[in-house]
Amino acid sequence: MVNYSTGLISSVLETNGADVFLRSNGNQVTSSELEGKIVGLYFASSSSEICQAFTPQLIDIYNELISLKMILK
């Protein structure tokens, strides 16, 4: 069971002790490295027309935030 009351990202993301995630560049990151950072998770379905329309917009915003150095890749 997930304990949301701790406010720690690891309490939400860790599953059965596994806490290693892949970044978009292929590097691994642990949930403890994400503590205190803003983390965005986006779940989409490739069969959903709404998701197909929104995903490119999200990518554009993400790339703009990277160019403004508001997001560290």
Protein Blocks (a to p, Z undefined) as FASTA:
>chain_A
ZZfknopaklmmpgghiacdcdfkopacdfklmgoiacddddddfkbmklmmmmmmmmmm
mmmmmmnopacZZ
